[in-house]
Amino acid sequence: MRMTAPKAVRDNIARSRAYLARGYLTRALGAMETALRNYSGTTLIGQARFETEVHIHEFVNDLNRNHAILKFFEKRKVLSGPYVAYAPGDELPLAERLESIRHAMLEEERARAAEQAQKILMRKMELTGNGQARLDAGDLPRGRALLRRVADEWGHEPGVLTDIGQRFLRARLFFEAAELFESALDSFPGEAPAYSGAVAAYMELREYPRAEIVYLRALRQFGAHPRTMLNLAKLYMEWRKRDKAYEYANRAMQADPSLTEARELLSRLTR
């Protein structure tokens, strides 16, 4: 026999009532279920037993009056309570009843979340499709505005900023494309297509210093890849920085002797 309720019982009863008061219904049900399972089989006497069972009764009464519980049972055509009952000694049946309700509520939450996610995805696809259609039709201002909304709302997702940047690049909106690629690089530095997209935009704009920064950033991120060094050498060649072009063409050929372009570029530079 015990003179005090187990700590797990006391703590979880307190949590359940606090959660219920704050509207966290599934948490409240889970905490009370845990308390009941810990209380079942415990032989309490005196004031401790009286207080524990009073707290359980109070929780059950508050739960039966809870607006969310009323709606939950109304959806199931149960229009009058009590929806949950408690008698001393019936802790396990009550725990199972609460677990059943909590499980059903969680399933409903997951279904609502999935439905909302589907709506959001459909809206994203619709905006993207409409924006691309506007670009294809030559309505660049409207297409740009629609696709910018996609970037603003979903740019936190991997691949979105790069995708919109590539659409702008194809539409020859080079400033806008470069801006989105830079944002993608800041948020997702491992997203390789953003590097090539940013370089393509800057090369079209003749922004050679910015293209150089992107190439050097790619080398730091992914290592000294021969193809990247060759492309950087081509940039320097176009920029008329022949010494730099020679340096990176030579580094590219040393890293990969099969790179014919690097050998040809070196040959041009040494003539």
C-alpha positions in Angstrom: 0.0 0.0 0.0 1.1 3.5 -0.8 0.5 6.8 1.0 1.4 8.9 -2.0 0.6 8.5 -5.7 3.6 7.6 -8.0 5.4 10.6 -9.4 4.5 9.5 -13.0 0.8 9.5 -12.0 0.9 12.9 -10.4 3.0 14.5 -13.1 0.9 13.2 -16.0 -2.4 14.1 -14.4 -1.0 17.7 -13.9 0.1 17.7 -17.6 -3.1 16.4 -18.9 -5.2 19.1 -17.1 -2.8 21.9 -18.2 -2.9 20.6 -21.9 -6.6 20.4 -21.8 -6.9 24.0 -20.5 -4.7 25.2 -23.3 -6.5 23.4 -26.0 -3.8 20.7 -26.7 -6.3 17.9 -26.8 -4.3 15.0 -28.1 -1.5 15.8 -25.7 -4.0 16.0 -22.8 -5.4 12.6 -23.8 -2.0 11.1 -24.1 -0.8 12.4 -20.7 -3.9 11.2 -18.9 -3.7 7.8 -20.6 -0.1 7.4 -19.3 -1.2 8.5 -15.8 -4.0 5.9 -15.8 -1.8 3.1 -16.9 0.7 3.9 -14.2 -2.1 4.2 -11.6 -3.7 0.9 -12.5 -2.7 -1.8 -10.1 -1.3 0.7 -7.5 -2.9 0.4 -4.1 -3.4 3.9 -2.7 -5.0 4.6 0.6 -6.4 7.6 2.4 -6.1 11.2 1.1 -3.7 10.2 -1.8 -6.3 7.9 -3.3 -9.1 10.4 -2.8 -7.2 13.3 -4.4 -6.0 11.2 -7.4 -9.5 9.9 -8.2 -10.9 13.4 -7.8 -8.4 14.8 -10.3 -9.3 12.0 -12.8 -13.0 12.8 -12.3 -12.4 16.5 -12.9 -10.4 15.8 -16.1 -13.2 13.5 -17.4 -15.8 16.2 -16.6 -13.8 18.9 -18.3 -13.2 16.6 -21.3 -16.9 15.9 -21.7 -17.6 19.7 -21.9 -14.7 20.4 -24.3 -15.8 22.0 -27.5 -13.4 19.9 -29.7 -14.7 16.7 -28.1 -18.3 17.8 -28.7 -17.5 18.4 -32.4 -15.5 15.1 -32.6 -18.5 13.1 -31.5 -21.0 15.1 -33.5 -19.1 14.1 -36.6 -19.7 10.5 -35.6 -23.4 11.1 -34.9 -23.0 10.8 -31.2 -25.0 13.8 -30.0 -25.2 13.5 -26.3 -22.7 12.6 -23.5 -21.1 11.7 -21.4 -18.6 10.6 -24.0 -16.2 9.4 -21.5 -17.0 7.9 -18.1 -14.8 6.9 -15.1 -15.4 4.8 -12.0 -12.6 4.0 -9.5 -11.0 0.7 -10.5 -11.8 1.2 -14.2 -8.5 3.0 -15.0 -7.4 0.6 -17.8 -10.8 0.8 -19.7 -10.6 4.6 -19.5 -7.0 4.6 -20.7 -8.1 2.5 -23.7 -11.0 4.8 -24.4 -8.8 7.9 -24.3 -6.2 6.1 -26.5 -8.9 5.3 -29.1 -10.1 8.9 -29.2 -6.6 10.3 -29.4 -5.7 7.9 -32.2 -8.8 8.9 -34.2 -8.0 12.6 -33.7 -4.4 12.1 -34.9 -5.7 10.4 -38.0 -8.0 13.3 -38.7 -5.1 15.8 -38.2 -2.9 13.8 -40.6 -5.7 13.7 -43.2 -6.3 17.5 -42.8 -2.5 18.1 -43.1 -2.3 15.9 -46.3 -5.3 17.7 -47.8 -3.8 21.1 -47.1 -0.4 20.0 -48.5 -2.1 18.9 -51.7 -3.9 22.2 -52.0 -0.6 24.1 -51.5 1.1 21.9 -54.1 -1.7 22.4 -56.6 -1.5 26.2 -56.1 2.3 26.1 -56.6 1.9 24.1 -59.8 -0.8 26.4 -61.1 1.2 29.6 -60.4 4.3 28.0 -62.0 2.4 26.8 -65.1 0.6 30.1 -65.6 3.8 32.1 -65.1 5.7 29.9 -67.7 2.8 30.2 -70.1 3.0 34.0 -69.8 6.7 33.9 -70.5 6.2 31.7 -73.5 3.6 34.1 -74.8 6.0 37.0 -74.5 4.2 38.6 -71.6 7.3 39.0 -69.5 6.1 41.3 -66.8 3.1 39.1 -65.9 5.1 35.9 -66.2 7.9 37.4 -64.1 5.4 38.5 -61.4 3.7 35.1 -61.2 7.0 33.2 -61.0 8.3 35.6 -58.4 5.3 34.7 -56.2 6.4 31.1 -56.5 9.9 32.0 -55.5 8.7 34.1 -52.6 6.3 31.6 -51.2 8.3 28.3 -51.8 11.9 29.5 -52.0 12.6 27.8 -48.7 12.2 24.4 -50.5 15.2 23.0 -52.2 15.3 23.4 -56.0 12.6 26.1 -56.3 14.8 29.1 -56.6 17.0 27.4 -59.1 14.0 26.2 -61.1 12.5 29.7 -61.3 16.0 31.2 -62.1 16.4 28.8 -65.0 13.0 29.8 -66.3 14.0 33.5 -66.2 17.3 32.6 -67.8 15.5 30.9 -70.8 13.3 34.0 -71.1 16.5 36.2 -71.1 15.6 37.9 -67.9 19.2 37.8 -66.8 19.1 40.2 -63.9 16.2 38.4 -62.3 17.8 35.0 -63.0 21.1 36.0 -61.4 19.3 37.3 -58.3 17.4 34.0 -57.8 20.5 31.9 -58.4 22.4 33.9 -55.8 19.6 33.4 -53.3 19.7 29.7 -54.1 23.4 29.5 -53.4 23.0 31.3 -50.1 20.2 28.9 -48.9 21.4 25.7 -50.6 25.1 25.9 -51.3 25.2 22.2 -52.4 22.7 22.9 -55.3 25.1 22.5 -58.3 22.7 23.8 -61.0 22.5 27.1 -59.3 26.2 27.7 -59.9 26.0 27.0 -63.6 22.8 29.1 -63.8 24.4 32.1 -62.1 27.5 31.9 -64.3 25.3 31.8 -67.4 23.3 34.8 -66.3 26.5 36.8 -65.4 28.2 35.9 -68.7 25.2 37.2 -70.6 25.4 40.4 -68.6 29.2 40.6 -69.1 29.5 40.6 -65.3 32.8 38.8 -65.4 33.8 39.6 -61.8 30.6 38.2 -60.5 30.9 35.1 -62.7 34.4 34.6 -61.3 33.2 34.7 -57.7 30.6 32.0 -58.5 33.2 29.8 -60.1 35.6 30.2 -57.1 32.7 29.5 -54.8 32.0 26.3 -56.7 35.6 25.2 -56.4 35.5 25.7 -52.6 32.2 23.9 -52.4 32.8 20.9 -54.6 36.6 20.8 -54.9 39.0 21.4 -57.8 37.0 19.7 -60.5 38.8 19.8 -63.9 35.7 20.9 -65.9 35.0 23.8 -63.5 38.7 24.9 -63.7 38.4 24.7 -67.5 35.3 26.8 -67.6 36.9 29.3 -65.3 39.9 29.4 -67.7 37.4 30.2 -70.6 35.9 33.0 -68.5 39.4 34.5 -68.0 40.0 34.1 -71.7 36.9 36.1 -72.6 37.8 38.6 -69.9 41.2 38.9 -71.5 43.0 37.8 -68.3 45.4 35.6 -70.2 47.7 34.8 -67.2 44.7 33.6 -65.2 43.3 31.7 -68.2 46.7 29.9 -68.6 46.8 29.1 -64.9 43.4 27.4 -64.7 43.6 25.7 -68.1 46.9 24.2 -67.0 45.4 23.1 -63.7 42.5 21.6 -65.5 44.8 19.6 -67.8 47.0 18.5 -65.0 43.9 17.2 -63.1 42.5 15.5 -66.3 45.0 15.0 -69.2 42.1 13.8 -71.4 40.6 17.3 -71.4 41.3 18.2 -75.1 39.8 21.7 -74.7 42.2 22.5 -71.9 45.2 21.4 -74.1 43.9 23.4 -77.0 43.3 26.5 -74.8 46.9 26.2 -73.5 48.2 25.9 -77.0 46.4 29.1 -78.1 47.7 30.9 -75.0 51.3 29.9 -75.6 51.4 30.8 -79.3 
